[in-house]
C-alpha cells in the first residue's frame, strides 16, 4: 500500500485540546485574580518603603486608604488607580489622589521593574506644619504658612531627586515661634535658568514674592550626597518691620545695592 493511500492517523487526545482557549483562560484567570487581589495584603510591603497605611480597601488596581503617612508626611485619605496596560511596557503607572482636611496632592507615579521612580504632574497644597515629620534642619515647629506644589516632573533614585522641573512656593509664612513675623512668600523654580552645577546636582532659583518684606534672590543646590546649599542675596524692602531690619545686620555690611550674603547648608 502506497503512502498516498495511507489514511491519516486519528488525532490523539492531546492534539485535540484547544490550546489557544486554555491560554486565554489562564490569562483571564490571572487578570481577574490581580484585579480582585485585596489591597490590604500590600500594607506590610509598603512599610518597607516608609509608607504606613490604615483603613485599606479595594483592590491593588483600584483602591483606597483612610489614612496614609509617607516618610513622615501625613497624606490623609488616598485613592489610587493603576493602569494595567502600562505593564505591557514593563512600567507600573498609578494615578494617586491624596485628600486632607487642609490640603491635597494629586500626581501620576511611574516606575519600571528596575530603576528610577518618576512623578509627573504633581499638584498640591499643604500647610507648612505637614512637613514637621521630615526632621528638617532647624525644624518648622511654630511656623505657619502654606506650601504650593506645581511640578511637571520629579525623578527619584534611591529616594533622592535626580531631576526636578516645576515650582515649589511657600506662601503666607509666619515665624518663628518665639518671635512670629509675617514674612510673605517665596518660591523655588526648577531648574535654575543659569544652573551650571556638577554632575548629579540639582539647582533651583530662589526668589521672594512681592508680598515679602525681604528681597531675596539666590540658588538652592541639591547634591547626590543628600546635601543642600542655599546661597542668596538678601535685602529689606520698605515694608520690612524693624525686627527684620535689625536681624539682617548680623549678616554683615550690605553691598552697593543694599544686599547681604546669606548661605545655609546641611544634610537631609
N, C-alpha and C positions, 0 to 999 in steps of 0.2 A: 504494500500500500504506500502510495507516494505521499510526500509531505503535503501536497496540495489538497489531498483528501482527508488529511488528519484533522479531525474536529478539534476546536479549541477546548482546552481543559476548562472545566467548570471553575468559576472563581471561588476561592477559598473564603471562609467566614471573615478572615482578617481583611481581605481585599474588599469585601462588601461594606465595611464600616465607612460611613460618610465622614471622613476626617475633617473636612472643612467646617462641618457643622459642630463637630466636637471642639475644634479650636475656637470657633466663635462662642460656643457655650462656656468654655473655660475663661475666655476674655470677659464675657458678660458677667460671669460669676465674680471675677476679681474686681471688676469695676463696681459692681453692687456692694461687694464686701468693703472696698475702700470708701465708697460714698457713704456707707452707713456706719463706718468704724467710729465708735464714740470718741469725741474729742477729749473727754476726761481721762482717757488712757494715756494722753501725752503729757499730763501735768508733771510727772516725775522727770521726764526727759527735758522739759522746758526749764526746770530748776537748775540743771547743769549749765544752762546758758544765762543764768542770772535772772530768769523770768519766773515770777510766782503768780499763779492764777487761782482764783476761787470762784465757785459757782459756775463751773464749766458745763456747757450743754451743747447739743447739736452734734454734728459730725466733723471729721477732720477737714472736709471740703468747705463746709458752710456751718460755722458755729459761733458761739459767743461765750463770754465770761463776765460774771457780775463785777469782778474787780481784778485788776492786773497791776503788778508792780514790776518794772523792768529796770534792773541796775540802779535801784534806789529811787526811781521816779514813779509815782503813783499815776497810772494812766486812766484809772476809772474803769467804767464798763467798756468792753472791747467786743467788736464784731469783726469777723473775717470771712473772706470768700476766696478760695483757691481755684485757679484756672487749671483744669485737668489737661487742656490742650498744650499748655506750656511744657508739660512733662515730656512731650514728644521731642522737644529740643533740649532735653536734659536740664530743664530750668524749673525751679519751684517759684511760682509767682502768686502773691496774695495781696488782695486789697484789704486794708486794715482801717477800721474806724474806731477811734477812742473818744469817749464822751465822759467828761467830768462835770460836776455841778458848776465849776468856774472856768471851764475851758474845753478844748477838744484838740485832737490830732488826727489827720487823715493822710494816708500815704499808700504807695504801692511798693511792696518789698519783693525783691527777686534775688534768688541765689541758685547757682549751679550746684551740681553734686560735689564739686570741689571749687575752691577759690573764694572770691570776694562776695560780699553782700552789697547789693545796690538798692538804695532807697530813692524813689522818684516821686515827684510832685508832692513833696511833704508840705502840708499846710497845717498851721496850728496856732493856738492861743492858749497860754498858760500863765498862771501867776508866778512871780519870781520865787515864791515860797515853795513851789513844786520841785525846785532843784535842790532843796535842802539836804536830801538824801545822797547827793553825789559827793559830799565831802569836799566841796570846792575850797581852794586855799583862802583863808581869811573868813570863810563861812558867809552865809547870807541871812542868818537869823537876824530879825529886826529890820530887814529891808522889805519894802513893798514896791509893787510895780507889776507890769505885765510884759510877758515875752511873746513876741510875734514871730512865727516861723514861715518863711516863704522861700523854700528851697527846691530847685529844679532837680538836683541830683546830689546824692552822697554815696560814696563808695567806701566800705569798711573792709579792712583786712586785719584779722586778729583783734577785732573790736576797736580799732583805731582808724579814724578817717584818713584816706589817702587822696580823696578828691571831694571838694565841696563847690557847688555852684548855686548861688542864690543869696538871700539876705536874712540875717537874724537881727531883730530890733528889740531893744528894751525900752519900754515907754513908761512915763509917769513914775520914774524912780524916786523913792523917798528913803533916806537912811543917812547914817547908821542909827542903830537903836539908841545909843547914848546921846546923840545929838541929831535928831532927824531933820533933814533939809530936803526940800524939793529940788531934784537935780535934773528934771526933764527927761529927754530921751536920747538914745544913742543907737547906732546901727553898725553892723559889720557886713560888708559886701564881699562875697567870694566869687571868683578870685580877685585879688587886688589888681587893678589895671596896670600897675608898674611893678608887679611882683617878679623878682629875679632871684628867688630863693634857691637853696641847694636841692639836689635830687631827693624826692620824697617829702619835701617840705611844702606845707600849705600856707598861703598868705592871704589875709583878708584886710581890706581897708576899713579902718575905724573912723567914724565921723559922728559928730554931735548933731542933734536935731536943732531946729530954730528955737524950740521952747526951752532949751538947756541954758542955764546960767554960765556954762563953760563952753568955750570954743575949742573943740578937740579935733585934731587930725593925726592919724598915725597908722600903724600896721600891727596886726596880730599875726604871729607866726606859730604854726604847729609843726613840731618835728617828729620823726619816727620814734624817738625815744620817749614819747608821751609827754614831752615838754611843751611849754608855751612861753612866748615872749611878746610883751606889748611895748612898743616904742612909739611914743606920741609927743606932740607939742600941745601944750595947754595954756589957755589964756582966759581971763574972765571977761564976761560981757557986761553991759551996763546994768543988766537985771540981777547980777550976782549979789547976794547978801554979803554983809561984812564978814561973816564967819568963813565963807569960802575964799574971799579975797585974802584974809589973814592966813588961812591954811595953805594957800599956794605959795606964800612967801618962804615956806620951808623947803621949797624945791630949788631955791636959789634965785639969783637976779634974772630978770627977763632979758630977751634979746631985743633987737631994734623994733620988732613987731609986737613986743609985749608978751611973747610966748616963752614958756619954760619947758624944759625937757622932763618927761615922765617915763620911767622904764619899770616894768613889772615882769617878773619871771617866776616860773615854778613848774611843778610836775603834777599831772592829773592822774 
